[in-house]
């Protein structure tokens, strides 16, 4: 029976890093099938990796094995972990990369991958994707239980990313970017469900980028060509775009950019007879 292994990394496609990871898996477990989520996470950008991984999780088949590697701390004291969740099992550095995925797919058990029996014989200090995550994933796919791969830990002890959630008050939301997509649309850390719980009836909402107010609309064509807009995208996060352009470049958006969302009660006037 084949096992689906989904891969997300910041390795890119210029080098052979992705191929080496796949080769280890195929050598140890010939029945694996691969789904490349992306290998174009911006280098060392854990926040973007966490977001991108979370967008794929709802669509992965139950039982998928996920290797996720965005690992600026490779070779340090940061833990390499495997996390068995309700739907998928993840092999990743314990650096917050799984924060948003595990919000979608609650963890049930976790181990530190510290049993060298399940690593490659020679482990590089800089390539744990090939030397630790790939072989432990292959052993798991071959039927070895999670508890044999390393020391059990409380899933609550897994690292989470700081500042991954927006800041809410009754009248305002402050939200920052998570990722910029291929089109230059900038995805912020405000989920639509959070916005809808926050929004009060009979209140007017404004989205402010500095001194500019952005229209909150449904889609690109709701504004003229070349104009900016805010909308909740297909992954149900708030996004800022330019109709026909790149919001990142044309609005000079960067990781520390803050959007301010305000709501004000609509005042109804009573006509004088």
N, C-alpha and C positions, 0 to 999 in steps of 0.2 A: 504494500500500500504506500503510495507516495505521500510525502509531507510537503506542504507549501511553506517556503521560507521567504518572508518579505524583508527586503533590505533597504535601509535608509542610512546614508552617510554623507560626509562632506569630502569624499575622496575625489570627486570629479571623474572625468573619462579620459584625461590626457595620459595618465599613468596606468599601470597594471594592478593597482591596489584592489579594485573591485574583482577583477579576474582571479587574483590570488585567493581572496576570501571564498569565492565560488568554487575554485578548484579544490580547496581543502574540504569543503562540504561534500562535493561530488566524490572525492577519493574515499571519504569515510562513510558516506551514505548515498549510494547511487540512485536511490529512489526520490531524492528531493527535487522539487520544482521551485523555480525562482520567480518572484514578483519584485521588480525593482521599483520601489516607491519613488525615490529620487536619490541621486548621488551629487546633486548640485546645491545642497545646503551651503550657504556662505561659510567659508572656512572658519572653524572655531565658534560659530554662532549658535550657541546652545538654545537660545530663545526661539530662533527661527526653526531649528530642528524640532524642538518640542511642539511648536505650532503645526508644522508640516506633518509630523507623525500623527498628531491627534486628528487631522483631517482625513486620514486614510483609515483609521481604526474602525469607524462605524461600518465600513464597506468590506472589511476583511472577513473571509470565512472563519467560522468557529474552528479553533484548533490550530490557527496559523502560528508559526514560529517567527518571531520578529527579531532581527539583528539590527540594532540602531547604534550608530557610532558617530558622534560628534564629540571629540575627546581631547580638549586642550590640556587636560591633566594626565594624559596617558603616561604611565611609568612612575607616577608619584604615589602617594598614599591613598588616593581616591580608590574606592572599591570597584571591582568588576562584579556585576550581579546578574542573576537570572530571577525573573519575577513571573510567577504563574498567576495570571489574572482570570477573571471569569470567562473571558473569551479567547485570549491569546496568551502566549508565553514569550517574554521579552528577554533578550540578552543585550546588555548595555552597560556603559559606565554609570556609576552612581553619582551623577553630577547635576541632576535636575532635568535631564533630557526626557525622562518619562513622565514628568509632572502632569502634562495635559492629557497624555494618552491614558494614564491611570485614573484620571477623572472620568473619562469615558468608559473605561474598562477596569473596574475596581480590583485591586490585588487581593489574592487569597493566600499566597505563600511566597517566600523569597529566600535566596541563598547568596552568600558571597562565593564567587567562583574561585576558591582557594585550594581545590584539590588538584595537584599537578598531574595526577594520573589521567585527567581528562583534557589536558593542554597538549599542544605540540611539544615534542621533546626539547626543542630550543625556543625559548620565548624571548622575543625582542622587547626591549623597553619602550619601543615607539610604535608597535603594530599589534595591539591586542585584538583588533578586529580579526586578523588572520590567525593569531597564535593562541588566543583564549576563547573569544566569542564563537568563532566558526567551529572549532572542534567540540566545545561543550554543547553547542546547539546540535551538532551531528550526533553526538552520543545520546542526547535527549531524544532526538528523532528515531534513534535505533532502539529506544525502549528503556534506557537507564532512567530511574526516577530522579526527580529534582534533588531530593535530599542527598543523593550520592555525589552530586556535582560540587558540593561545598558546604560551608557552615550555614545552618539556618539562621535567619535574622527576622526580626519583626518588620513587616512591610511598612509600618508607621515610621521606621527609622530611616527610610529612603530619603535622599536629599530632594528638596523641592526648590524651585526657582523663586527668588525674591522679586517682588514687583511685577509678578505675572498677572495680577488682577488689577482692574481699575479702582480708583478711589471714589467712593460714593458718599454724598451727603443727601439730605432730602431734596435739595434744589439743584445740585450740580453733580456731574461726573467728570473726572479727569482721567484720560485714557492715553496710552502711549503705544508706539508701534511694536508689533511682533515680527513682521516680515514684509518684504516687498516682493511682489510676484513678477513674473516674466514681462508683464505689460507695464510695469511701473506703478501699479496700484498698491497702495500701502495699507496693510491690514493692521488694525489696532486691537488692543486686548479687551475689547468690550463685546461680549456675546449678546445676541439679540434677546435671548431669554432673560438676561439680567436687565437689559434696557427696558423690556416690557414690564417686568416686575416693578422697576423704579418709576416708570412714567405714570403720572396721575391723570385721571380723566379731567377734561376741560382745562388742560394746560398746554401752552404753546412751547414747543421745543426749538432751541437754537443750537447750532453746531458752530463753534468758533475756532478758527485757526489764527491765532494772533488777533489782528484787527479785522480779519475777513470773516464773514459769515457764510457758511456753506449750506446750500440747500440739501435737506435730507429727503431723498427721493427713492424710487424703486429701482431704476436702471439708468444706463448711460444716456439713452435717447430722451430722457426727461429734461435734459438741459441742452442748450445749443452746443454745436461742435466747438471744441477748444475750451469749454467752460468746466470749472471744477464741480464736484458733487460728493456728497457722502451718502452711503447706502449700506444695507446689510447684504453681504455677498452670499455666494452659494454655500459657503461653509458657516454661515450665520454669525460672522463677525463683522463689526463695523469696518468699512473700507473707505478710503478717500481716493478718488480717481480724477482724471481729466478725460472728458469725452474725446477720444481720438488722440490722446497724448499720454505722457508719463507724469503722474502726480509727484513722484519722487524728485524728478529733475525740475519740473516747471514750478513746483511749490517749494522746492528746496527742503524736502522733508528728510529727517535724519532720526537716529534711534532715540534721541532725547526730545523730539518734538512732542508737544502735548496738545491734545484737543480738549477743549472745554465745552461741555454740553450743559445747557441751562434749561430749566423749565419754569415757566411763569404762568400763573393762573390767568385765564382769559376773563377780563372784566366785561360783564354784560351791562349795557346802558339801558335805562328805562326811558322810552320816548315820552316827551311831555305832550300831553293832549292839548 
